Amino acid sequence: MEKIASFTINHIKLQPGIYVSRKDTAGREVITTFDLRMTSPNEEPVMNTAEVHTIEHLGATFLRNHPLYKDKILYFGPMGCRTGFYLLLAGDYLSRDIVPLMIEMYEFIRDYEGEVPGASPMDCGNYLDMNLPMAKLLAGRYLEQVLYRITEERLNYPE
């Protein structure tokens, strides 16, 4: 079998950042898949499921309510390796195009207070697996270490 695109990225050199993972078409629409890498693969511990789950709930809620992007959001969810998230947007984008949106989203997560949206037995299949304090800590770390001072090396996959 042919390797899928995400398995051809050099994960030894990959650092936290925002990367265009792939571009597909559905009819006439371009779909851009972003790799929102929050941790260094194979270098630091992966995120635990509780904080990943919390970031997913908060991030999806934020994105699907965003005044400019809500109609372009196709998917936001975790990578199986728990080193980041995928974001699929309708449209042809570059990594740099969504930096302001990601800063807004991660500030929303970092500053969030209250009950996590959808964290109830009626709304979620694993509502008890949440960790808001750790999700906030990781969001703040991603903002400080990556998003607020993002460089070209963190916007384009390594060779």
Chimera marker file (.cmm) of the C-alpha trace (Angstrom):
<marker_set name="trace">
<marker id="1" x="0.000" y="0.000" z="0.000" r="1" g="1" b="0" radius="0.5"/>
<marker id="2" x="1.003" y="3.586" z="-0.605" r="1" g="1" b="0" radius="0.5"/>
<marker id="3" x="1.924" y="5.640" z="2.468" r="1" g="1" b="0" radius="0.5"/>
<marker id="4" x="-0.635" y="8.287" z="3.320" r="1" g="1" b="0" radius="0.5"/>
<marker id="5" x="0.586" y="11.899" z="3.246" r="1" g="1" b="0" radius="0.5"/>
<marker id="6" x="0.711" y="12.412" z="7.025" r="1" g="1" b="0" radius="0.5"/>
<marker id="7" x="3.100" y="9.449" z="7.389" r="1" g="1" b="0" radius="0.5"/>
<marker id="8" x="5.597" y="11.039" z="4.989" r="1" g="1" b="0" radius="0.5"/>
<marker id="9" x="6.303" y="14.015" z="7.281" r="1" g="1" b="0" radius="0.5"/>
<marker id="10" x="9.617" y="13.805" z="9.132" r="1" g="1" b="0" radius="0.5"/>
<marker id="11" x="8.351" y="13.532" z="12.714" r="1" g="1" b="0" radius="0.5"/>
<marker id="12" x="11.913" y="13.592" z="14.053" r="1" g="1" b="0" radius="0.5"/>
<marker id="13" x="12.339" y="17.198" z="12.864" r="1" g="1" b="0" radius="0.5"/>
<marker id="14" x="8.717" y="18.279" z="13.358" r="1" g="1" b="0" radius="0.5"/>
<marker id="15" x="8.179" y="20.957" z="15.997" r="1" g="1" b="0" radius="0.5"/>
<marker id="16" x="4.993" y="22.567" z="17.353" r="1" g="1" b="0" radius="0.5"/>
<marker id="17" x="3.416" y="24.897" z="14.806" r="1" g="1" b="0" radius="0.5"/>
<marker id="18" x="0.634" y="25.284" z="12.238" r="1" g="1" b="0" radius="0.5"/>
<marker id="19" x="1.105" y="23.335" z="9.018" r="1" g="1" b="0" radius="0.5"/>
<marker id="20" x="-0.953" y="22.693" z="5.906" r="1" g="1" b="0" radius="0.5"/>
<marker id="21" x="-1.238" y="18.923" z="5.996" r="1" g="1" b="0" radius="0.5"/>
<marker id="22" x="-3.054" y="18.552" z="2.671" r="1" g="1" b="0" radius="0.5"/>
<marker id="23" x="-5.472" y="20.123" z="0.240" r="1" g="1" b="0" radius="0.5"/>
<marker id="24" x="-8.337" y="18.212" z="-1.316" r="1" g="1" b="0" radius="0.5"/>
<marker id="25" x="-11.285" y="19.122" z="-3.474" r="1" g="1" b="0" radius="0.5"/>
<marker id="26" x="-14.941" y="18.318" z="-2.946" r="1" g="1" b="0" radius="0.5"/>
<marker id="27" x="-16.785" y="19.381" z="-6.055" r="1" g="1" b="0" radius="0.5"/>
<marker id="28" x="-15.415" y="22.851" z="-6.791" r="1" g="1" b="0" radius="0.5"/>
<marker id="29" x="-14.431" y="23.602" z="-3.190" r="1" g="1" b="0" radius="0.5"/>
<marker id="30" x="-10.867" y="23.259" z="-1.897" r="1" g="1" b="0" radius="0.5"/>
<marker id="31" x="-10.645" y="21.699" z="1.562" r="1" g="1" b="0" radius="0.5"/>
<marker id="32" x="-7.522" y="22.645" z="3.532" r="1" g="1" b="0" radius="0.5"/>
<marker id="33" x="-6.445" y="20.328" z="6.325" r="1" g="1" b="0" radius="0.5"/>
<marker id="34" x="-4.262" y="21.942" z="8.987" r="1" g="1" b="0" radius="0.5"/>
<marker id="35" x="-1.920" y="20.166" z="11.369" r="1" g="1" b="0" radius="0.5"/>
<marker id="36" x="-2.069" y="22.108" z="14.642" r="1" g="1" b="0" radius="0.5"/>
<marker id="37" x="0.951" y="20.528" z="16.291" r="1" g="1" b="0" radius="0.5"/>
<marker id="38" x="1.064" y="21.329" z="20.002" r="1" g="1" b="0" radius="0.5"/>
<marker id="39" x="3.884" y="19.066" z="21.176" r="1" g="1" b="0" radius="0.5"/>
<marker id="40" x="7.147" y="17.814" z="19.674" r="1" g="1" b="0" radius="0.5"/>
<marker id="41" x="6.526" y="14.274" z="18.433" r="1" g="1" b="0" radius="0.5"/>
<marker id="42" x="8.676" y="11.609" z="20.070" r="1" g="1" b="0" radius="0.5"/>
<marker id="43" x="10.510" y="14.259" z="22.151" r="1" g="1" b="0" radius="0.5"/>
<marker id="44" x="8.053" y="15.205" z="24.878" r="1" g="1" b="0" radius="0.5"/>
<marker id="45" x="5.085" y="13.507" z="26.520" r="1" g="1" b="0" radius="0.5"/>
<marker id="46" x="1.872" y="13.407" z="24.537" r="1" g="1" b="0" radius="0.5"/>
<marker id="47" x="-1.225" y="15.126" z="25.867" r="1" g="1" b="0" radius="0.5"/>
<marker id="48" x="-3.509" y="13.018" z="28.039" r="1" g="1" b="0" radius="0.5"/>
<marker id="49" x="-6.964" y="12.183" z="26.738" r="1" g="1" b="0" radius="0.5"/>
<marker id="50" x="-8.778" y="14.334" z="29.315" r="1" g="1" b="0" radius="0.5"/>
<marker id="51" x="-7.121" y="17.581" z="28.238" r="1" g="1" b="0" radius="0.5"/>
<marker id="52" x="-7.304" y="16.634" z="24.555" r="1" g="1" b="0" radius="0.5"/>
<marker id="53" x="-11.023" y="15.970" z="24.983" r="1" g="1" b="0" radius="0.5"/>
<marker id="54" x="-11.510" y="19.317" z="26.739" r="1" g="1" b="0" radius="0.5"/>
<marker id="55" x="-9.595" y="21.227" z="24.041" r="1" g="1" b="0" radius="0.5"/>
<marker id="56" x="-11.704" y="19.462" z="21.428" r="1" g="1" b="0" radius="0.5"/>
<marker id="57" x="-14.994" y="20.503" z="23.072" r="1" g="1" b="0" radius="0.5"/>
<marker id="58" x="-13.891" y="24.104" z="23.642" r="1" g="1" b="0" radius="0.5"/>
<marker id="59" x="-12.171" y="24.478" z="20.266" r="1" g="1" b="0" radius="0.5"/>
<marker id="60" x="-15.085" y="23.039" z="18.289" r="1" g="1" b="0" radius="0.5"/>
<marker id="61" x="-17.561" y="25.227" z="20.179" r="1" g="1" b="0" radius="0.5"/>
<marker id="62" x="-15.445" y="28.330" z="19.564" r="1" g="1" b="0" radius="0.5"/>
<marker id="63" x="-14.877" y="27.603" z="15.867" r="1" g="1" b="0" radius="0.5"/>
<marker id="64" x="-18.470" y="26.689" z="15.057" r="1" g="1" b="0" radius="0.5"/>
<marker id="65" x="-19.632" y="29.944" z="16.617" r="1" g="1" b="0" radius="0.5"/>
<marker id="66" x="-16.960" y="32.188" z="15.081" r="1" g="1" b="0" radius="0.5"/>
<marker id="67" x="-18.578" y="35.066" z="13.151" r="1" g="1" b="0" radius="0.5"/>
<marker id="68" x="-16.185" y="34.841" z="10.175" r="1" g="1" b="0" radius="0.5"/>
<marker id="69" x="-15.302" y="31.139" z="10.038" r="1" g="1" b="0" radius="0.5"/>
<marker id="70" x="-18.316" y="29.203" z="11.338" r="1" g="1" b="0" radius="0.5"/>
<marker id="71" x="-19.552" y="28.370" z="7.818" r="1" g="1" b="0" radius="0.5"/>
<marker id="72" x="-16.087" y="27.203" z="6.749" r="1" g="1" b="0" radius="0.5"/>
<marker id="73" x="-15.411" y="24.811" z="9.644" r="1" g="1" b="0" radius="0.5"/>
<marker id="74" x="-15.686" y="21.195" z="8.532" r="1" g="1" b="0" radius="0.5"/>
<marker id="75" x="-13.889" y="19.448" z="11.383" r="1" g="1" b="0" radius="0.5"/>
<marker id="76" x="-11.751" y="20.088" z="14.459" r="1" g="1" b="0" radius="0.5"/>
<marker id="77" x="-10.457" y="17.109" z="16.391" r="1" g="1" b="0" radius="0.5"/>
<marker id="78" x="-7.456" y="15.365" z="17.909" r="1" g="1" b="0" radius="0.5"/>
<marker id="79" x="-4.699" y="13.433" z="16.211" r="1" g="1" b="0" radius="0.5"/>
<marker id="80" x="-4.526" y="9.817" z="17.242" r="1" g="1" b="0" radius="0.5"/>
<marker id="81" x="-0.952" y="10.319" z="18.464" r="1" g="1" b="0" radius="0.5"/>
<marker id="82" x="-2.192" y="13.054" z="20.859" r="1" g="1" b="0" radius="0.5"/>
<marker id="83" x="0.447" y="15.576" z="19.772" r="1" g="1" b="0" radius="0.5"/>
<marker id="84" x="-2.048" y="18.022" z="18.256" r="1" g="1" b="0" radius="0.5"/>
<marker id="85" x="-5.263" y="18.562" z="16.339" r="1" g="1" b="0" radius="0.5"/>
<marker id="86" x="-6.559" y="18.613" z="12.787" r="1" g="1" b="0" radius="0.5"/>
<marker id="87" x="-8.634" y="21.499" z="11.506" r="1" g="1" b="0" radius="0.5"/>
<marker id="88" x="-10.417" y="21.183" z="8.155" r="1" g="1" b="0" radius="0.5"/>
<marker id="89" x="-11.597" y="24.392" z="6.515" r="1" g="1" b="0" radius="0.5"/>
<marker id="90" x="-13.545" y="24.910" z="3.318" r="1" g="1" b="0" radius="0.5"/>
<marker id="91" x="-11.299" y="27.114" z="1.197" r="1" g="1" b="0" radius="0.5"/>
<marker id="92" x="-7.745" y="27.332" z="-0.110" r="1" g="1" b="0" radius="0.5"/>
<marker id="93" x="-5.562" y="28.570" z="2.761" r="1" g="1" b="0" radius="0.5"/>
<marker id="94" x="-1.940" y="28.895" z="3.795" r="1" g="1" b="0" radius="0.5"/>
<marker id="95" x="-0.797" y="28.239" z="7.356" r="1" g="1" b="0" radius="0.5"/>
<marker id="96" x="-0.202" y="31.941" z="7.992" r="1" g="1" b="0" radius="0.5"/>
<marker id="97" x="-3.828" y="32.725" z="7.048" r="1" g="1" b="0" radius="0.5"/>
<marker id="98" x="-5.209" y="31.097" z="10.191" r="1" g="1" b="0" radius="0.5"/>
<marker id="99" x="-2.680" y="32.295" z="12.783" r="1" g="1" b="0" radius="0.5"/>
<marker id="100" x="-5.033" y="35.052" z="14.043" r="1" g="1" b="0" radius="0.5"/>
<marker id="101" x="-7.917" y="32.556" z="14.262" r="1" g="1" b="0" radius="0.5"/>
<marker id="102" x="-5.766" y="30.081" z="16.199" r="1" g="1" b="0" radius="0.5"/>
<marker id="103" x="-4.602" y="32.814" z="18.585" r="1" g="1" b="0" radius="0.5"/>
<marker id="104" x="-8.259" y="33.706" z="19.228" r="1" g="1" b="0" radius="0.5"/>
<marker id="105" x="-9.211" y="30.067" z="19.759" r="1" g="1" b="0" radius="0.5"/>
<marker id="106" x="-6.351" y="29.198" z="22.088" r="1" g="1" b="0" radius="0.5"/>
<marker id="107" x="-6.883" y="32.411" z="24.095" r="1" g="1" b="0" radius="0.5"/>
<marker id="108" x="-10.542" y="31.397" z="24.425" r="1" g="1" b="0" radius="0.5"/>
<marker id="109" x="-9.450" y="27.989" z="25.754" r="1" g="1" b="0" radius="0.5"/>
<marker id="110" x="-6.754" y="29.445" z="28.036" r="1" g="1" b="0" radius="0.5"/>
<marker id="111" x="-9.184" y="31.953" z="29.555" r="1" g="1" b="0" radius="0.5"/>
<marker id="112" x="-12.292" y="29.757" z="29.682" r="1" g="1" b="0" radius="0.5"/>
<marker id="113" x="-14.194" y="29.586" z="32.969" r="1" g="1" b="0" radius="0.5"/>
<marker id="114" x="-17.252" y="27.514" z="33.753" r="1" g="1" b="0" radius="0.5"/>
<marker id="115" x="-18.673" y="24.211" z="32.607" r="1" g="1" b="0" radius="0.5"/>
<marker id="116" x="-17.128" y="22.739" z="29.478" r="1" g="1" b="0" radius="0.5"/>
<marker id="117" x="-19.709" y="22.864" z="26.658" r="1" g="1" b="0" radius="0.5"/>
<marker id="118" x="-21.162" y="19.439" z="25.945" r="1" g="1" b="0" radius="0.5"/>
<marker id="119" x="-19.660" y="17.850" z="29.080" r="1" g="1" b="0" radius="0.5"/>
<marker id="120" x="-22.799" y="16.087" z="30.232" r="1" g="1" b="0" radius="0.5"/>
<marker id="121" x="-24.028" y="12.505" z="29.913" r="1" g="1" b="0" radius="0.5"/>
<marker id="122" x="-26.732" y="13.576" z="27.472" r="1" g="1" b="0" radius="0.5"/>
<marker id="123" x="-24.289" y="15.482" z="25.201" r="1" g="1" b="0" radius="0.5"/>
<marker id="124" x="-21.105" y="13.376" z="25.222" r="1" g="1" b="0" radius="0.5"/>
<marker id="125" x="-20.187" y="9.700" z="25.240" r="1" g="1" b="0" radius="0.5"/>
<marker id="126" x="-17.296" y="10.180" z="27.675" r="1" g="1" b="0" radius="0.5"/>
<marker id="127" x="-18.230" y="13.372" z="29.539" r="1" g="1" b="0" radius="0.5"/>
<marker id="128" x="-16.232" y="12.511" z="32.677" r="1" g="1" b="0" radius="0.5"/>
<marker id="129" x="-12.913" y="12.439" z="30.790" r="1" g="1" b="0" radius="0.5"/>
<marker id="130" x="-12.259" y="16.199" z="30.952" r="1" g="1" b="0" radius="0.5"/>
<marker id="131" x="-9.462" y="18.269" z="32.477" r="1" g="1" b="0" radius="0.5"/>
<marker id="132" x="-10.082" y="21.999" z="32.081" r="1" g="1" b="0" radius="0.5"/>
<marker id="133" x="-7.102" y="23.199" z="34.165" r="1" g="1" b="0" radius="0.5"/>
<marker id="134" x="-4.651" y="21.160" z="32.098" r="1" g="1" b="0" radius="0.5"/>
<marker id="135" x="-6.335" y="22.166" z="28.812" r="1" g="1" b="0" radius="0.5"/>
<marker id="136" x="-5.939" y="25.808" z="29.827" r="1" g="1" b="0" radius="0.5"/>
<marker id="137" x="-2.283" y="25.269" z="30.740" r="1" g="1" b="0" radius="0.5"/>
<marker id="138" x="-1.538" y="23.591" z="27.393" r="1" g="1" b="0" radius="0.5"/>
<marker id="139" x="-3.383" y="26.287" z="25.449" r="1" g="1" b="0" radius="0.5"/>
<marker id="140" x="-1.358" y="28.960" z="27.243" r="1" g="1" b="0" radius="0.5"/>
<marker id="141" x="1.881" y="27.134" z="26.548" r="1" g="1" b="0" radius="0.5"/>
<marker id="142" x="1.044" y="26.814" z="22.829" r="1" g="1" b="0" radius="0.5"/>
<marker id="143" x="0.244" y="30.530" z="22.673" r="1" g="1" b="0" radius="0.5"/>
<marker id="144" x="3.454" y="31.601" z="24.441" r="1" g="1" b="0" radius="0.5"/>
<marker id="145" x="5.875" y="29.147" z="22.856" r="1" g="1" b="0" radius="0.5"/>
<marker id="146" x="4.462" y="29.034" z="19.319" r="1" g="1" b="0" radius="0.5"/>
<marker id="147" x="1.564" y="31.231" z="18.244" r="1" g="1" b="0" radius="0.5"/>
<marker id="148" x="2.583" y="34.636" z="19.607" r="1" g="1" b="0" radius="0.5"/>
<marker id="149" x="5.976" y="34.422" z="17.908" r="1" g="1" b="0" radius="0.5"/>
<marker id="150" x="5.420" y="32.006" z="15.055" r="1" g="1" b="0" radius="0.5"/>
<marker id="151" x="8.185" y="31.765" z="12.448" r="1" g="1" b="0" radius="0.5"/>
<marker id="152" x="8.272" y="30.412" z="8.900" r="1" g="1" b="0" radius="0.5"/>
<marker id="153" x="9.862" y="27.199" z="10.242" r="1" g="1" b="0" radius="0.5"/>
<marker id="154" x="6.723" y="26.633" z="12.308" r="1" g="1" b="0" radius="0.5"/>
<marker id="155" x="4.422" y="27.295" z="9.316" r="1" g="1" b="0" radius="0.5"/>
<marker id="156" x="6.012" y="24.869" z="6.819" r="1" g="1" b="0" radius="0.5"/>
<marker id="157" x="6.777" y="21.183" z="7.314" r="1" g="1" b="0" radius="0.5"/>
<marker id="158" x="10.480" y="20.351" z="7.742" r="1" g="1" b="0" radius="0.5"/>
<marker id="159" x="12.346" y="18.760" z="4.847" r="1" g="1" b="0" radius="0.5"/>
<link id1="1" id2="2" r="1" g="1" b="0" radius="0.2"/>
<link id1="2" id2="3" r="1" g="1" b="0" radius="0.2"/>
<link id1="3" id2="4" r="1" g="1" b="0" radius="0.2"/>
<link id1="4" id2="5" r="1" g="1" b="0" radius="0.2"/>
<link id1="5" id2="6" r="1" g="1" b="0" radius="0.2"/>
<link id1="6" id2="7" r="1" g="1" b="0" radius="0.2"/>
<link id1="7" id2="8" r="1" g="1" b="0" radius="0.2"/>
<link id1="8" id2="9" r="1" g="1" b="0" radius="0.2"/>
<link id1="9" id2="10" r="1" g="1" b="0" radius="0.2"/>
<link id1="10" id2="11" r="1" g="1" b="0" radius="0.2"/>
<link id1="11" id2="12" r="1" g="1" b="0" radius="0.2"/>
<link id1="12" id2="13" r="1" g="1" b="0" radius="0.2"/>
<link id1="13" id2="14" r="1" g="1" b="0" radius="0.2"/>
<link id1="14" id2="15" r="1" g="1" b="0" radius="0.2"/>
<link id1="15" id2="16" r="1" g="1" b="0" radius="0.2"/>
<link id1="16" id2="17" r="1" g="1" b="0" radius="0.2"/>
<link id1="17" id2="18" r="1" g="1" b="0" radius="0.2"/>
<link id1="18" id2="19" r="1" g="1" b="0" radius="0.2"/>
<link id1="19" id2="20" r="1" g="1" b="0" radius="0.2"/>
<link id1="20" id2="21" r="1" g="1" b="0" radius="0.2"/>
<link id1="21" id2="22" r="1" g="1" b="0" radius="0.2"/>
<link id1="22" id2="23" r="1" g="1" b="0" radius="0.2"/>
<link id1="23" id2="24" r="1" g="1" b="0" radius="0.2"/>
<link id1="24" id2="25" r="1" g="1" b="0" radius="0.2"/>
<link id1="25" id2="26" r="1" g="1" b="0" radius="0.2"/>
<link id1="26" id2="27" r="1" g="1" b="0" radius="0.2"/>
<link id1="27" id2="28" r="1" g="1" b="0" radius="0.2"/>
<link id1="28" id2="29" r="1" g="1" b="0" radius="0.2"/>
<link id1="29" id2="30" r="1" g="1" b="0" radius="0.2"/>
<link id1="30" id2="31" r="1" g="1" b="0" radius="0.2"/>
<link id1="31" id2="32" r="1" g="1" b="0" radius="0.2"/>
<link id1="32" id2="33" r="1" g="1" b="0" radius="0.2"/>
<link id1="33" id2="34" r="1" g="1" b="0" radius="0.2"/>
<link id1="34" id2="35" r="1" g="1" b="0" radius="0.2"/>
<link id1="35" id2="36" r="1" g="1" b="0" radius="0.2"/>
<link id1="36" id2="37" r="1" g="1" b="0" radius="0.2"/>
<link id1="37" id2="38" r="1" g="1" b="0" radius="0.2"/>
<link id1="38" id2="39" r="1" g="1" b="0" radius="0.2"/>
<link id1="39" id2="40" r="1" g="1" b="0" radius="0.2"/>
<link id1="40" id2="41" r="1" g="1" b="0" radius="0.2"/>
<link id1="41" id2="42" r="1" g="1" b="0" radius="0.2"/>
<link id1="42" id2="43" r="1" g="1" b="0" radius="0.2"/>
<link id1="43" id2="44" r="1" g="1" b="0" radius="0.2"/>
<link id1="44" id2="45" r="1" g="1" b="0" radius="0.2"/>
<link id1="45" id2="46" r="1" g="1" b="0" radius="0.2"/>
<link id1="46" id2="47" r="1" g="1" b="0" radius="0.2"/>
<link id1="47" id2="48" r="1" g="1" b="0" radius="0.2"/>
<link id1="48" id2="49" r="1" g="1" b="0" radius="0.2"/>
<link id1="49" id2="50" r="1" g="1" b="0" radius="0.2"/>
<link id1="50" id2="51" r="1" g="1" b="0" radius="0.2"/>
<link id1="51" id2="52" r="1" g="1" b="0" radius="0.2"/>
<link id1="52" id2="53" r="1" g="1" b="0" radius="0.2"/>
<link id1="53" id2="54" r="1" g="1" b="0" radius="0.2"/>
<link id1="54" id2="55" r="1" g="1" b="0" radius="0.2"/>
<link id1="55" id2="56" r="1" g="1" b="0" radius="0.2"/>
<link id1="56" id2="57" r="1" g="1" b="0" radius="0.2"/>
<link id1="57" id2="58" r="1" g="1" b="0" radius="0.2"/>
<link id1="58" id2="59" r="1" g="1" b="0" radius="0.2"/>
<link id1="59" id2="60" r="1" g="1" b="0" radius="0.2"/>
<link id1="60" id2="61" r="1" g="1" b="0" radius="0.2"/>
<link id1="61" id2="62" r="1" g="1" b="0" radius="0.2"/>
<link id1="62" id2="63" r="1" g="1" b="0" radius="0.2"/>
<link id1="63" id2="64" r="1" g="1" b="0" radius="0.2"/>
<link id1="64" id2="65" r="1" g="1" b="0" radius="0.2"/>
<link id1="65" id2="66" r="1" g="1" b="0" radius="0.2"/>
<link id1="66" id2="67" r="1" g="1" b="0" radius="0.2"/>
<link id1="67" id2="68" r="1" g="1" b="0" radius="0.2"/>
<link id1="68" id2="69" r="1" g="1" b="0" radius="0.2"/>
<link id1="69" id2="70" r="1" g="1" b="0" radius="0.2"/>
<link id1="70" id2="71" r="1" g="1" b="0" radius="0.2"/>
<link id1="71" id2="72" r="1" g="1" b="0" radius="0.2"/>
<link id1="72" id2="73" r="1" g="1" b="0" radius="0.2"/>
<link id1="73" id2="74" r="1" g="1" b="0" radius="0.2"/>
<link id1="74" id2="75" r="1" g="1" b="0" radius="0.2"/>
<link id1="75" id2="76" r="1" g="1" b="0" radius="0.2"/>
<link id1="76" id2="77" r="1" g="1" b="0" radius="0.2"/>
<link id1="77" id2="78" r="1" g="1" b="0" radius="0.2"/>
<link id1="78" id2="79" r="1" g="1" b="0" radius="0.2"/>
<link id1="79" id2="80" r="1" g="1" b="0" radius="0.2"/>
<link id1="80" id2="81" r="1" g="1" b="0" radius="0.2"/>
<link id1="81" id2="82" r="1" g="1" b="0" radius="0.2"/>
<link id1="82" id2="83" r="1" g="1" b="0" radius="0.2"/>
<link id1="83" id2="84" r="1" g="1" b="0" radius="0.2"/>
<link id1="84" id2="85" r="1" g="1" b="0" radius="0.2"/>
<link id1="85" id2="86" r="1" g="1" b="0" radius="0.2"/>
<link id1="86" id2="87" r="1" g="1" b="0" radius="0.2"/>
<link id1="87" id2="88" r="1" g="1" b="0" radius="0.2"/>
<link id1="88" id2="89" r="1" g="1" b="0" radius="0.2"/>
<link id1="89" id2="90" r="1" g="1" b="0" radius="0.2"/>
<link id1="90" id2="91" r="1" g="1" b="0" radius="0.2"/>
<link id1="91" id2="92" r="1" g="1" b="0" radius="0.2"/>
<link id1="92" id2="93" r="1" g="1" b="0" radius="0.2"/>
<link id1="93" id2="94" r="1" g="1" b="0" radius="0.2"/>
<link id1="94" id2="95" r="1" g="1" b="0" radius="0.2"/>
<link id1="95" id2="96" r="1" g="1" b="0" radius="0.2"/>
<link id1="96" id2="97" r="1" g="1" b="0" radius="0.2"/>
<link id1="97" id2="98" r="1" g="1" b="0" radius="0.2"/>
<link id1="98" id2="99" r="1" g="1" b="0" radius="0.2"/>
<link id1="99" id2="100" r="1" g="1" b="0" radius="0.2"/>
<link id1="100" id2="101" r="1" g="1" b="0" radius="0.2"/>
<link id1="101" id2="102" r="1" g="1" b="0" radius="0.2"/>
<link id1="102" id2="103" r="1" g="1" b="0" radius="0.2"/>
<link id1="103" id2="104" r="1" g="1" b="0" radius="0.2"/>
<link id1="104" id2="105" r="1" g="1" b="0" radius="0.2"/>
<link id1="105" id2="106" r="1" g="1" b="0" radius="0.2"/>
<link id1="106" id2="107" r="1" g="1" b="0" radius="0.2"/>
<link id1="107" id2="108" r="1" g="1" b="0" radius="0.2"/>
<link id1="108" id2="109" r="1" g="1" b="0" radius="0.2"/>
<link id1="109" id2="110" r="1" g="1" b="0" radius="0.2"/>
<link id1="110" id2="111" r="1" g="1" b="0" radius="0.2"/>
<link id1="111" id2="112" r="1" g="1" b="0" radius="0.2"/>
<link id1="112" id2="113" r="1" g="1" b="0" radius="0.2"/>
<link id1="113" id2="114" r="1" g="1" b="0" radius="0.2"/>
<link id1="114" id2="115" r="1" g="1" b="0" radius="0.2"/>
<link id1="115" id2="116" r="1" g="1" b="0" radius="0.2"/>
<link id1="116" id2="117" r="1" g="1" b="0" radius="0.2"/>
<link id1="117" id2="118" r="1" g="1" b="0" radius="0.2"/>
<link id1="118" id2="119" r="1" g="1" b="0" radius="0.2"/>
<link id1="119" id2="120" r="1" g="1" b="0" radius="0.2"/>
<link id1="120" id2="121" r="1" g="1" b="0" radius="0.2"/>
<link id1="121" id2="122" r="1" g="1" b="0" radius="0.2"/>
<link id1="122" id2="123" r="1" g="1" b="0" radius="0.2"/>
<link id1="123" id2="124" r="1" g="1" b="0" radius="0.2"/>
<link id1="124" id2="125" r="1" g="1" b="0" radius="0.2"/>
<link id1="125" id2="126" r="1" g="1" b="0" radius="0.2"/>
<link id1="126" id2="127" r="1" g="1" b="0" radius="0.2"/>
<link id1="127" id2="128" r="1" g="1" b="0" radius="0.2"/>
<link id1="128" id2="129" r="1" g="1" b="0" radius="0.2"/>
<link id1="129" id2="130" r="1" g="1" b="0" radius="0.2"/>
<link id1="130" id2="131" r="1" g="1" b="0" radius="0.2"/>
<link id1="131" id2="132" r="1" g="1" b="0" radius="0.2"/>
<link id1="132" id2="133" r="1" g="1" b="0" radius="0.2"/>
<link id1="133" id2="134" r="1" g="1" b="0" radius="0.2"/>
<link id1="134" id2="135" r="1" g="1" b="0" radius="0.2"/>
<link id1="135" id2="136" r="1" g="1" b="0" radius="0.2"/>
<link id1="136" id2="137" r="1" g="1" b="0" radius="0.2"/>
<link id1="137" id2="138" r="1" g="1" b="0" radius="0.2"/>
<link id1="138" id2="139" r="1" g="1" b="0" radius="0.2"/>
<link id1="139" id2="140" r="1" g="1" b="0" radius="0.2"/>
<link id1="140" id2="141" r="1" g="1" b="0" radius="0.2"/>
<link id1="141" id2="142" r="1" g="1" b="0" radius="0.2"/>
<link id1="142" id2="143" r="1" g="1" b="0" radius="0.2"/>
<link id1="143" id2="144" r="1" g="1" b="0" radius="0.2"/>
<link id1="144" id2="145" r="1" g="1" b="0" radius="0.2"/>
<link id1="145" id2="146" r="1" g="1" b="0" radius="0.2"/>
<link id1="146" id2="147" r="1" g="1" b="0" radius="0.2"/>
<link id1="147" id2="148" r="1" g="1" b="0" radius="0.2"/>
<link id1="148" id2="149" r="1" g="1" b="0" radius="0.2"/>
<link id1="149" id2="150" r="1" g="1" b="0" radius="0.2"/>
<link id1="150" id2="151" r="1" g="1" b="0" radius="0.2"/>
<link id1="151" id2="152" r="1" g="1" b="0" radius="0.2"/>
<link id1="152" id2="153" r="1" g="1" b="0" radius="0.2"/>
<link id1="153" id2="154" r="1" g="1" b="0" radius="0.2"/>
<link id1="154" id2="155" r="1" g="1" b="0" radius="0.2"/>
<link id1="155" id2="156" r="1" g="1" b="0" radius="0.2"/>
<link id1="156" id2="157" r="1" g="1" b="0" radius="0.2"/>
<link id1="157" id2="158" r="1" g="1" b="0" radius="0.2"/>
<link id1="158" id2="159" r="1" g="1" b="0" radius="0.2"/>
</marker_set>
